[in-house]
Amino acid sequence: MTRTRTSDYARPRARRSRRPMPDDSTSWTVTDDWPEDVPVTEAEIEVFEAWFGDLFDELFSTRH
């Protein structure tokens, strides 16, 4: 029978190695394949208004 260590949660996870960044950023290519108009449903708008309504009111308020 194998014993489970209960203290493993306290150890930080091992970091994964990341791919190195290219040295010359001028050789990067950015591709935009989104359509000109992106459809948004009424339900999606309602979600944004519910979660970010106060922020939108503050950002777009005419009173400063």
C-alpha positions in Angstrom: 0.0 0.0 0.0 1.3 3.4 -0.9 1.1 6.3 1.6 -0.1 9.6 0.3 1.9 12.6 1.4 -0.5 15.3 2.8 2.2 18.0 2.8 2.8 18.0 -1.0 0.4 21.0 -1.4 2.9 23.2 0.4 5.7 22.7 -2.1 5.8 25.0 -5.1 5.1 23.4 -8.4 8.1 22.8 -10.7 8.2 25.5 -13.5 7.9 24.4 -17.0 10.7 25.6 -19.3 9.4 28.1 -21.9 10.5 28.5 -25.4 13.1 31.2 -25.8 11.9 34.5 -27.3 13.4 35.4 -30.7 16.1 38.0 -30.3 14.9 40.2 -33.2 11.3 41.2 -32.8 11.3 42.8 -36.2 11.1 39.4 -37.7 7.9 38.6 -35.9 4.7 38.0 -38.0 1.3 38.9 -36.7 -1.6 37.3 -38.5 -5.2 38.7 -38.2 -7.7 36.3 -39.7 -10.8 37.7 -37.9 -13.7 38.8 -40.1 -14.3 42.5 -40.6 -17.4 42.4 -38.4 -17.6 40.0 -35.5 -21.1 39.1 -34.6 -22.1 39.5 -30.9 -25.3 38.1 -29.5 -27.7 39.8 -27.2 -26.8 37.3 -24.5 -23.1 38.1 -24.7 -23.9 41.8 -24.4 -26.0 41.1 -21.3 -23.1 39.2 -19.7 -20.7 42.1 -20.3 -23.1 44.6 -18.9 -23.8 42.4 -15.8 -20.1 41.9 -15.0 -18.6 45.2 -16.2 -21.6 47.6 -16.1 -20.1 49.8 -13.3 -16.8 50.0 -15.1 -18.5 50.9 -18.4 -20.5 53.6 -16.6 -17.4 55.1 -15.1 -15.4 55.0 -18.3 -18.1 56.4 -20.6 -19.6 58.9 -18.2 -19.9 62.4 -19.4 -19.4 63.7 -15.9 -15.8 63.9 -14.7 
